[in-house]
């Protein structure tokens, strides 16, 4: 599947620069695949070429994959048409998140740490909002997706495998993305255990600390293979 012709949520494609202001973002309805921690235009190109739905740009400070706004913009502007751009934030004020989203024409934001509910509601007016949860404590409030991963509150990205079946045991009330320890070799088993609405990978598709196009392609193929075998739906029935 190419980046241009691959399945996109709700059947839409969006090109770079379309902007979150243009209209409400797509709410994914089938297994959604995000390649996170992209640091170069070729990373996003590999994600689109493999049939992923989205790519992640780390805009939270202090991480190995953290980007400047200029660096993120270069990747965003070169991304294949239809590939959703998701910004990753940790502890930044809602106004800073909104400004970065507008500056980069992001399609969505993934928020780690505490954010005021009213601020989240405002972000959701124009953006897909993903909220991180490590399955400890109460489930976060309003969002489009929960992002499940150990250490999620501190930014996630550990790449550590965990008991994916815990996601089913907690029975999240919202559609959720599974992350943490996923690789081309483990993604199908993880999906079978948790039946997520989406999957998110970063270090699991890297070689030597850089995105590996062959691993990205295999990861997407294995995720789609599970999706097709499961009838095209996660445990949430492909809920928006």
N, C-alpha and C positions, 0 to 999 in steps of 0.2 A: 504494500500500500504506500502510495506517495503521500507527502505532507498535504498536497493540494486536494487529493481525492479521497483521503482517509475519512472515516466516520468522524463527525464532530457532534457534540451534544445538540440534540434537537434538529440535527440535519443542517445546521448553519455552518458557514465558513466566515472567518473574519481575518482581514489582512492587517499587517502592521499599520499603525497610525489611525485605525478606525476609531479608537478612543472609547473609553468607558462612558463618555458623555453621549455617545450616539444613541444608545438605547439600553434597555435592561440587558444584562449579560445572560448567556445561556445557562440553564440549570441542567447539569448532566443527568441523563436518564438511563444510561447503561454503564457498564464498567468503564470507569474513567481512568486514564493513564497519564501520570505526570512524571516527567524527567526533571528532577530538581537539581539545584546547585550548578546551573549552566554558567560557564565563565567565558565563553567565546562564541562568536556567531556560528561556528561549525557544530557546537554542541546542540544548539536549537535546530540547526538544519538536520542533524542526525535524528533528533527526536521526531521532527515532522516527517522525515523520510521513512521512519519505522512505523508510523501510524499512531504515535502518541497524540493525546488530546491537548496537552499543555506542557509548558516548561516553566521551571521556577528560577527566579532571580533573588539571591539572598541580599537583602538590603538592611538586615540587622547588623549592627557593628560587632566587630571582634571575632569573627569566624574565618576559617581558612578560605571559604568561598565567598566572603563578603565582597560586594561590588560597589564602586562609586556610582553616582547617578549617570555620569558620562559613560562609564563602562557598560552599565545596564542598558543605556539607550542604544549603544552600538549593537548590542545583541538583539534588542527589541525590534529595531528598525530593519535588521537583516533576517528576522525570523520568517519562516514560510507562512504564506497566507493560510488563515484558518486555525493556526496554532495559538491557543490561549496563553497569555503571559500572566503569571502569578507572582506577585512580590511577597517575599518572606520578611516578617517584621517581628521584633522582640522588644517589648517594653517601650516602644516609641509612642509619643503622644498621638492621639487620633488625628490631630490637624497635620502632623508631619506625614502620617500614613496617607491621608487624603491628598496632600500636596504631591507626594512622590507618585501616587497612582495617576494623578492628572498629568504630571510632567512626563511620565513614561507611557501614557496611554495603556495602562494595565487593564486587563480584563477582570482580575480578582486579586485579593490579598489573603495571605495566610498569617494569622495573628497568634503569636505565642505570648503568654503572660497576661496580666490583667488589663482589660479594656472596659470602659464604662459601657453599659448596655445601650444608653442613648446614642453614644458614638458609633456603636456597631450598627444600630438601626439606620443611622445616617449613611454609613458606608454601604449598607445593603441596598440603598436606593439606586445605586449606580454600579455596584461591583458584586461579584461573587465573593462571599466571605467564608473563609475556612478558619475554624478555631481549634487550636491544639488542645489535646486532652490525653493524659497518661493513664486514664482509667482509675486514678486515685481521686477521692473527694467527689464533690457534686459535678454533674455534667455541666459544661458551659452553657450559657444562655443562647439567645437567638443567633443563628448562622445558617448557611446553606449546607455546609459539610462540617463534620468533626474530623480532625486529623489525629489518629490514634498512634501513639508511639511512646515507648518508655522515655522519660526525661523530656517530654514534649514541652512542659512549662518553661524549661531552661533553654529551649531552642531546638531540641531534638538533634537529628543529624548524626547520631552516634553510630549508626550502621549495625547495632547489636540485634541479634535475633532474640525473640521472646516467645512466650506462649500465646500464639495468635488466637487460640480458642477463647482466651479471656475476653476478647471483644464480643463474642456471642454470649458469654456468661453474664456480662454486664448489660446486655441488650440496650445499646444506645437508642435513644428515641429519634435521632436524626440520621440521615444518610452519613456514612463515614468512609474515610479514606484510610487504608491500612498502610503503615510504614514501619521501618525498623527491621534490618536484617534481610530485606528482600534482595534476591538476585535472580538471574535467569533460571537458576537451578531450584530455587525455593518458592518462587511466586505462585505456582500452581497449587502447591501444598498449603501455602499460607491462605490462599483464597478459599480453598476447600474447607479449611478449619474455621475461618472467620466470616466467609461470604460477604465481603465488603462491597461497597458501591463504587470504590475507586482504589487505586494503588499508587504509591509514590516511592520513587527510588532515587538515590543519589550515588553513594559510594558503591552500591552493588553493581553499578554499570561503569565503574572506573577501572583503569589499569594505570598503576604508577601515579595515582592522584589526579588523573585526567579522564574525561569522559571517553569511553571506548565505543565507537559506532557499532561494532559487531556485537558487543554486549547489549547495547540499547536495542538493537534489532531483535536479538534473541529474547530479551525481557518482554518486549511488546508482543512478540509472537506467542510466547508461553502464556502471557496474560490473556490474550485473545483466545487461545486454545481452550483455556479453562472457561472463559466466558461462553464460548460457543457450546462446549460440552454441558454447561450448566443451564443452557437455554437462553443465554444472552442477558441474564439478570443476576444481580447480587442478592444478598439476603433480604434487601429492602424492596425487591421487586422492581428495581430500576427507578425508584422514587426520585422525583425531581428535587 
